[in-house]
Amino acid sequence: MYSILDWKPKVGILGGGQLGWMMILEGRRFPFTFYVLESDKSAPACKIADKCFSPEQYKEFVDSSDIVTFEFEHVYDKALEYAEESGKLLPKLNTVELKRERYKEKIFYKEHNLPTPRFFIANDGEEALKILKEEFNGVGVLKESKGGYDGKGQYFIRGDIGKYEFLKNKKEKFVVEEYVNFDFEASVIVVRDKKGIIVNYPPTFNYNEKGILVYNYGPYYNQEIVDIGKKLSEELDYIGTMGIEVFVVNGKVLINEFAPRVHNTGHYTLDGAFISQFEQHLRAIVGIELGPTSLISPSGMVNILGTDKVPHEVLRYGKIYWYSKTEVRKRRKMGHVNVVGNNLEEVKQKIDKIIELIYPNGLDL
């Protein structure tokens, strides 16, 4: 009979941030070895890995690993490509390539009939502003094609184009997108294994401010979001955990973006589900059967952003995950608080209390 103890894989993780940290913590119940490739040896995942390699050691890192995955897609291109060439990278490089250039991601949605806001591709900032004026009457979103995440490189313009003349100096591609007056934002965590079996957690309601997630909670049952997530994972021949963020407008669902990795909006699964998104990711890439994704109870999460001042009273309402980062910076994710409750209303009330305690003077993003 097959046993999970028959194979004790060495899992390499590109990036040493909190997502890798939580992946390792969740994976310690299995007989796995964890390696991390990271320049900052004080990074969260490096502190608990079996070995932390420097970026210059990427070939040794890949050669020492049985499987290589990543906790962030904008890292260590040479290591990603070498791991792909070695047949060890999961998810595969095709998913990362869509995220390296945002315009490729948008074109992929269009070519595969996945609903997304109307958009155009501009070759530089000057053309982007021209398209915004001519196609969207000066109201829309300009997104730098490279390196955008957590709201970075995004400009929400509401007719005041003159304030953004500085973008004319940017000689790089932009996505020019319609401004979506959505009812709310939501997301779904989808997991696909090597056999093509797909599971998903229930979607959640998300609250973002200035492009960064502040909190989310669920379940929010919406089959269209689930179907879109599953279709995307199939079209990409994806293996692992994926987060898909959407806008909901008059009941219609539009993809905002996806992340080819474990995702901030899935942190609640550490306490709200029997098997977390992190363990599911490891199961998928190693080849262990996926676990259940139903929630034990309604649950949610609050990000701790740009502060290390978290009152003890927070513990009355939730469970803290502290990433032990050495420097506090504005907008930086220092930790999060998970919340569970008997119903959504109780979860929302606890989230409100936590927000009041962590941000007594309001969010500073």
C-alpha positions in Angstrom: 0.0 0.0 0.0 1.3 3.5 -0.9 2.4 5.6 2.0 3.3 9.3 2.2 6.4 8.1 4.0 7.6 6.3 0.9 8.9 9.5 -0.6 10.4 12.4 1.4 10.7 15.1 -1.2 12.9 18.1 -0.9 10.7 21.1 -1.8 12.5 24.3 -3.0 10.7 27.6 -2.5 11.7 30.7 -4.5 11.2 33.7 -2.2 11.5 33.9 1.6 8.4 35.9 2.5 5.4 35.2 4.6 3.7 32.9 2.0 6.7 30.6 2.0 6.8 30.8 5.8 3.2 29.6 6.1 3.8 27.0 3.4 6.7 25.5 5.4 4.8 25.7 8.7 1.9 23.8 7.2 4.2 21.3 5.5 6.0 20.4 8.7 3.4 17.8 9.4 4.8 15.8 6.4 8.2 14.3 6.1 9.4 17.0 3.7 12.6 19.0 3.6 12.3 22.7 2.7 14.9 24.8 0.9 14.4 28.5 0.3 16.2 30.8 -2.2 16.3 34.3 -0.8 18.8 37.2 -0.6 17.6 38.3 2.8 18.5 35.6 5.4 16.3 37.3 8.0 13.2 36.8 5.8 10.4 34.8 7.4 10.7 31.6 5.4 14.5 31.5 5.8 14.2 31.5 9.5 12.4 28.1 9.5 13.7 26.5 6.3 16.1 23.5 6.5 18.5 25.5 4.3 18.4 29.0 2.8 20.4 29.5 -0.4 21.6 32.8 -1.9 20.4 33.9 -5.3 23.9 33.2 -6.7 23.4 29.6 -5.6 20.3 29.1 -7.7 21.7 26.1 -9.6 22.7 24.3 -6.4 19.3 25.2 -5.0 17.4 23.7 -7.9 19.7 20.7 -8.2 19.2 19.9 -4.5 15.4 20.1 -4.8 13.0 17.4 -6.1 10.3 20.0 -6.7 10.6 23.8 -7.0 7.7 26.2 -6.4 7.5 29.9 -5.6 5.8 32.1 -3.1 6.0 35.2 -5.3 6.1 35.3 -9.0 8.3 38.4 -9.5 11.5 36.8 -8.2 14.7 35.3 -9.4 14.1 34.8 -13.2 17.3 32.7 -13.7 16.2 30.3 -10.9 12.7 30.1 -12.3 14.0 29.3 -15.8 16.6 26.8 -14.6 13.9 25.0 -12.5 11.6 24.9 -15.6 14.5 23.5 -17.8 15.1 20.9 -15.1 11.5 19.8 -15.2 11.0 20.7 -11.5 9.0 23.9 -11.5 5.4 23.8 -10.4 3.3 25.7 -11.3 5.0 25.9 -14.6 6.7 28.9 -16.1 3.8 29.8 -18.5 1.9 31.1 -15.5 4.7 33.3 -14.4 5.2 34.7 -17.9 1.6 36.0 -17.8 2.4 37.9 -14.6 5.8 39.3 -15.8 3.9 41.4 -18.3 0.4 42.4 -17.2 -0.7 42.9 -20.8 -0.1 39.2 -21.6 -2.4 38.3 -18.7 -5.2 40.5 -20.1 -4.8 39.1 -23.6 -4.9 35.6 -22.3 -8.3 36.3 -20.7 -9.6 37.7 -23.9 -8.3 34.8 -26.1 -9.9 32.2 -23.7 -13.2 34.0 -23.3 -12.7 34.8 -19.7 -14.7 37.9 -18.7 -12.5 40.9 -17.8 -12.9 44.7 -18.0 -12.5 46.3 -21.4 -8.9 47.2 -22.0 -6.3 48.4 -24.5 -2.5 48.0 -24.7 -0.3 51.1 -24.9 3.4 51.1 -25.9 4.3 53.9 -23.5 2.8 56.4 -21.0 2.1 59.0 -23.6 0.0 56.6 -25.7 -1.7 55.3 -22.6 -2.9 58.8 -21.7 -4.1 59.3 -25.3 -6.1 56.1 -25.3 -7.6 56.9 -21.9 -8.8 60.2 -23.2 -10.2 58.9 -26.5 -11.6 55.6 -25.5 -12.7 56.2 -21.9 -13.3 59.9 -21.8 -10.4 60.4 -19.3 -11.8 58.0 -16.7 -10.1 54.7 -16.2 -7.1 52.8 -14.8 -3.6 52.9 -16.2 -1.5 49.9 -15.1 2.2 49.5 -15.8 2.7 46.2 -17.5 5.7 45.1 -15.5 6.0 44.4 -11.8 2.5 45.4 -10.6 1.2 43.9 -7.3 -0.6 45.3 -4.2 -1.6 48.3 -6.2 1.9 49.2 -7.3 2.2 50.8 -10.7 -1.5 51.5 -11.0 -3.1 54.9 -11.6 -6.8 55.5 -11.0 -7.7 58.5 -13.2 -11.1 60.2 -12.9 -10.9 62.9 -15.5 -7.9 64.7 -14.0 -5.5 63.6 -16.7 -3.4 66.8 -16.3 -2.1 65.5 -12.9 -0.6 62.4 -14.7 1.5 64.2 -17.4 4.6 62.7 -15.7 3.5 59.3 -17.1 4.5 60.5 -20.6 8.1 60.0 -19.6 7.6 56.3 -19.0 8.8 54.3 -22.0 7.1 51.0 -21.2 3.9 49.1 -22.0 0.7 50.0 -20.1 -2.7 48.4 -19.9 -5.4 51.0 -20.2 -8.6 49.7 -18.6 -12.1 50.9 -18.1 -13.0 52.0 -14.6 -15.3 49.4 -13.1 -17.9 50.8 -10.7 -18.3 47.4 -9.0 -20.7 46.5 -6.3 -17.9 44.6 -4.4 -14.7 42.7 -4.9 -14.5 38.9 -4.3 -12.0 36.1 -4.9 -11.7 32.3 -5.0 -8.9 30.0 -4.1 -8.6 27.1 -6.6 -6.3 24.1 -6.4 -5.5 21.7 -9.3 -3.4 18.6 -9.0 -1.2 16.6 -11.4 -4.2 14.4 -12.4 -6.2 17.5 -13.4 -8.5 17.2 -10.4 -9.7 20.7 -9.3 -11.1 21.7 -6.0 -12.0 25.2 -4.6 -12.7 26.9 -1.4 -15.9 29.0 -1.2 -15.4 32.5 -2.6 -15.0 35.4 -0.2 -15.9 39.1 0.0 -12.8 41.3 -0.2 -12.1 44.8 0.9 -9.2 46.5 -0.8 -7.9 50.0 -0.4 -5.4 51.7 -2.7 -4.8 48.3 -4.4 -4.0 46.3 -1.2 -6.2 43.8 0.6 -7.3 45.1 4.1 -9.7 42.2 5.0 -11.9 39.5 3.6 -14.5 37.1 4.9 -16.7 34.3 3.6 -18.2 32.0 2.5 -19.8 33.9 -0.4 -21.4 31.3 -2.6 -21.1 32.2 -6.3 -20.9 29.5 -8.9 -19.8 31.8 -11.7 -16.7 32.8 -9.8 -15.9 29.2 -9.1 -16.5 28.2 -12.8 -14.2 31.0 -14.0 -11.5 30.0 -11.6 -11.7 26.3 -12.7 -11.6 27.2 -16.4 -8.6 29.4 -15.9 -6.7 26.7 -14.1 -7.6 24.2 -16.9 -6.6 26.6 -19.7 -3.2 27.1 -18.0 -2.7 23.4 -17.3 -2.0 24.7 -13.8 -0.7 22.6 -10.9 -0.9 24.1 -7.4 -3.0 26.7 -5.5 -4.1 29.8 -7.3 -6.0 33.0 -6.2 -8.4 34.7 -8.6 -9.7 38.2 -7.8 -12.9 39.5 -9.4 -15.2 42.4 -9.5 -19.0 41.8 -9.1 -21.1 44.3 -11.0 -24.9 43.8 -11.0 -24.4 40.1 -10.6 -21.9 39.9 -13.4 -18.4 38.7 -12.7 -15.2 40.2 -14.2 -11.7 38.9 -13.5 -9.4 41.6 -12.2 -6.3 39.4 -11.9 -5.0 36.1 -10.8 -2.0 35.0 -8.7 -0.2 31.7 -9.6 0.5 30.9 -6.0 -1.0 30.7 -2.5 -2.8 34.0 -2.0 -3.5 36.6 0.7 -7.2 36.1 0.3 -6.8 32.5 1.3 -5.1 33.0 4.7 -8.4 32.5 6.4 -8.2 28.8 5.4 -5.5 28.3 8.1 -8.3 28.4 10.7 -11.6 28.3 8.8 -10.9 25.1 6.8 -9.7 21.6 7.8 -7.0 21.8 5.1 -5.4 25.1 4.4 -4.5 26.6 1.0 -0.8 26.1 1.8 -1.1 22.4 2.6 -3.3 21.9 -0.6 -0.5 23.5 -2.6 2.0 21.1 -1.3 -0.3 18.2 -1.8 -0.8 19.2 -5.4 2.8 19.7 -6.4 4.1 16.6 -4.5 1.3 14.4 -5.8 -0.7 13.6 -2.7 -4.5 13.5 -3.0 -6.2 16.8 -2.3 -8.1 17.3 0.9 -11.6 18.8 1.6 -12.1 22.5 1.0 -15.4 23.0 2.8 -15.3 25.5 5.7 -15.5 24.4 9.3 -17.1 27.8 10.1 -17.6 31.2 8.5 -14.2 32.9 8.7 -12.1 35.9 7.6 -8.8 37.7 7.8 -7.5 41.2 8.6 -4.0 42.3 7.3 -1.7 44.0 9.7 -0.3 46.8 7.4 2.6 49.1 8.1 2.5 48.8 11.9 3.8 46.6 14.7 1.5 48.1 17.3 -1.1 45.4 17.8 -2.9 45.6 21.1 -3.4 42.4 23.1 -7.1 43.0 22.9 -7.0 41.8 19.4 -6.7 38.3 20.8 -10.2 38.5 22.1 -11.5 38.5 18.5 -8.9 36.6 16.4 -5.7 34.6 16.0 -2.5 36.5 15.1 0.1 35.3 12.6 3.2 37.5 13.0 5.7 37.4 10.2 8.7 38.6 12.3 9.9 41.0 9.6 12.7 43.2 10.8 11.5 46.5 9.4 8.1 48.2 9.5 7.3 50.2 6.3 4.2 51.9 5.1 1.8 49.3 3.4 4.1 46.5 4.3 2.3 43.3 5.4 3.6 42.6 8.9 1.2 39.9 9.8 -2.5 39.0 9.8 -5.3 38.1 12.1 -7.7 35.2 11.4 -11.2 35.3 12.6 -13.9 32.6 12.9 -17.5 32.8 13.9 -20.9 31.1 14.0 -22.2 33.2 11.1 -21.0 35.9 8.7 -22.4 38.7 10.9 -20.3 37.6 13.9 -17.2 37.4 11.6 -17.8 40.9 10.3 -18.3 42.3 13.8 -15.0 40.8 14.9 -13.3 42.2 11.9 -14.6 45.6 12.7 -13.3 45.4 16.2 -9.9 44.3 15.0 -9.7 47.2 12.5 -10.6 49.6 15.3 -7.9 48.2 17.5 -5.1 48.0 15.0 -5.9 51.2 13.1 -7.4 53.6 15.8 -6.6 56.6 13.6 -7.7 55.0 10.4 -5.7 53.2 7.7 -2.6 55.0 6.4 -1.9 53.5 3.0 
